[in-house]
């Protein structure tokens, strides 16, 4: 249950959001283009970051640089 301690875990790196133009989901409520976020975990397809809501969210890597 590693996902329950991600907010307290060490930040892996910082990633910058480059856009919020999602085809399917409304990510502009949780991400801001140009803002830098703390990366807490990563998979092949997703970044898990602390988003604008203050909680951990999983987002496709194509939103970040």
PyMOL commands that set and color helices and strands:
alter all, ss='L'
color gray80, all
select helices_A, chain A and resi 2-5+61-63
alter helices_A, ss='H'
color red, helices_A
select strands_A, chain A and resi 13-16+36-42+46-50+56-60
alter strands_A, ss='S'
color yellow, strands_A
deselect
rebuild
show_as cartoon
